[in-house]
Amino acid sequence: MTEQLIVGAIALLLAGWIIRPLLERRRGLAPPPDDPRTADLLEAKQSVYRSIVDLEMDHEMGKMDRDDYVQLRQQSKAEALHILQELEGDTSNNSEELTDQTLEDEIRAARARMRRK
């Protein structure tokens, strides 16, 4: 009887240990936006960030020369900047420096997320 309680307690602890990361990951996800346009923009933003991180990896591995890397990264950043401005409802370039820093911060976060996976 005591052995069954110990085995049961260990099984519950193991189940909790296995399920906990799944629950934490789910809590960290933002709920999908109600507006389909916003959902499309968020998906496009993540896609551009992934492509920028892929470009960085290709350049680091020597698969791409510096000039191509710089040109493609600038194009991708411009696309991401446009998406960010659309998400914020701002089409002016008044806060370009702030937005560029925000963009670099988000790219850094996307890079960290991709490397964790």
N, C-alpha and C positions, 0 to 999 in steps of 0.2 A: 504494500500500500504506500509506504513512504517512497519507495523507488519510483512508483508511478507518478507521484506528486513532483518529485525532483525532475523526472524526464519531461513531464508536462510543462513545468516552469521553464526548463531549458528550451523546449520547443517554442513556447510563447516569446521568450527573449530573442531567440533566433529569428522568428517571424517578424517581430518588431524591428529588429536590426536590418532585415532585408527590405521591409516595406518603407521604413523611414525616409530613405533618400528619394523614393518615388513620390511620397507625399510632399516633401520639401520642394522638390522640383516643380510640382504642380502648383504649389502655393506661390512660387516665384513668377509664374506666367501671368501676364496681364490678360484680362478678359478681352475677347475679340470686340473691336469697335462695332457699333450699330450701323454706321455709315459704310456701305460697300466701297465707296471711293477712298475713304480713309484706310480701310483694310488693304486695298490695292496699293496705296502709297506706302504703307508700312511694309508690305511684302516686297515692293520694289526697292525700298531703302535697304532692307536686309540683304537682298540679292546684290545690290551694288557694293555693300560692305564686304560680302563674301568674295566678290570679284576683285576688290582692292586687296584683300588679304591673300588671295590666290596669286595676284600679280607680284606682291611682295615675296611670296615664297618662291615663285618662278625666278625672280631676279636674284634672290639669295642663293638659289641652287645653280645659277649660271645658265639657265635656260633662255634668258632674255638679256639683251644688251641694255646698257644704261639709258640710252636715248629713247628706245622704245618704251622702256619701263616708265620713264618720266612722262612721256607723252600720254600713254594709256592711263597712268594714275591721275594725271591732271584732268583728262576727259571724264574719268569715273568720278573724281571729286566734284567736278562741275555738275554732273548728273545728280549726285547725292545732294549737293547744295540746293539744286533746283527742287528736288523732292522735299527737303527739309523746309524750304520756303513755302511750298504748296501746303505742307502739313500745318505750318504756322499761319497760313493765310497771308503771308508777306511776300510780295513780288518785287519789292524794292531791294537795292543792294546797300542800304544804309549801314547795316550791321554786318558787313562782310567779314571783318576781322573776328568778331565775336562768333559768327556762324562758322567760320573756318576752324576756330579753336574747338567749338562744339563738335564739328565734324571729325576732327582729329581725335578727340576724346572718345567719340562713338566708334570710330574705326579701331582704336586701341582696345575698347571693350569687346568688340566683335572678334578681334584677333585672340583675346584671352579666352573667350567662350569657345572658339573653334579649337584652340590648343588643348582645352580641358576635355573635349570629347574624345 
